[in-house]
């Protein structure tokens, strides 16, 4: 193994060890009461990016924070996105 590979492996391991307690703590707090998933359609007059930004602003104003986004694709066309927020 080269020195660069060893340094990269050590960096990844250190990052994982630091992040694990934080990730585990976040998972403990997630319940049905503090997770919500909304659907943003890609259809309509405005762009999907604008709709996603509007959704983020609306949810943030209500105390939610962004957690994940999955695109909804059918027949190689983007139909929309499922966006998950947590409190």
C-alpha positions in Angstrom: 0.0 0.0 0.0 1.4 3.4 -0.9 1.7 6.3 1.5 -1.1 8.2 -0.2 -3.4 5.2 0.1 -2.6 4.8 3.8 -3.2 8.4 4.5 -6.5 8.3 2.6 -7.6 5.2 4.5 -6.6 6.8 7.8 -8.5 9.9 7.0 -11.7 8.0 6.1 -11.5 5.9 9.2 -11.0 9.0 11.4 -14.0 10.7 9.8 -16.2 7.7 10.3 -15.2 7.4 14.0 -16.0 11.0 14.6 -19.3 10.9 12.7 -20.7 7.7 14.2 -21.8 9.0 17.6 -23.5 12.0 16.0 -25.3 9.8 13.4 -26.4 7.3 16.1 -27.7 10.2 18.3 -29.7 11.6 15.4 -31.2 8.2 14.6 -32.5 7.9 18.2 -34.4 11.1 18.0 -36.2 10.3 14.8 -39.8 9.2 15.3 -43.0 9.4 13.3 -43.8 12.7 15.0 -40.6 14.5 13.9 -40.1 13.2 10.4 -42.1 14.3 7.4 -41.7 13.6 3.7 -43.2 15.9 1.1 -43.5 15.4 -2.7 -42.4 18.2 -5.1 -43.7 17.8 -8.6 -41.4 18.6 -11.5 -44.4 19.6 -13.6 -45.9 23.0 -13.9 -44.9 26.5 -14.9 -41.9 27.0 -12.5 -38.7 24.9 -12.4 -38.2 22.0 -10.0 -35.3 23.8 -8.4 -37.5 26.8 -7.5 -40.1 24.5 -6.1 -37.5 22.7 -4.0 -36.2 26.0 -2.7 -39.7 27.1 -1.8 -40.3 23.9 0.0 -37.1 24.2 2.0 -38.0 27.8 3.0 -41.5 26.9 4.0 -40.4 23.9 6.1 -37.5 25.8 7.7 -40.0 28.5 8.8 -42.0 25.8 10.5 -38.9 24.5 12.4 -38.0 21.5 10.1 -34.6 20.9 8.7 -33.6 19.1 5.5 -32.6 15.4 5.8 -32.8 13.7 2.4 -34.1 14.0 -1.1 -34.8 11.2 -3.6 -35.7 11.9 -7.2 -38.8 10.3 -8.7 -37.9 9.2 -12.2 -40.1 7.3 -14.7 -39.0 6.4 -18.2 -35.9 8.5 -17.9 -38.0 11.6 -17.1 -37.8 13.4 -13.7 -41.3 13.5 -12.4 -40.5 15.1 -9.0 -38.7 14.6 -5.7 -39.5 13.2 -2.3 -38.0 15.5 0.3 -37.6 14.4 3.9 -37.4 16.9 6.8 -36.8 16.3 10.5 -37.3 18.3 13.7 
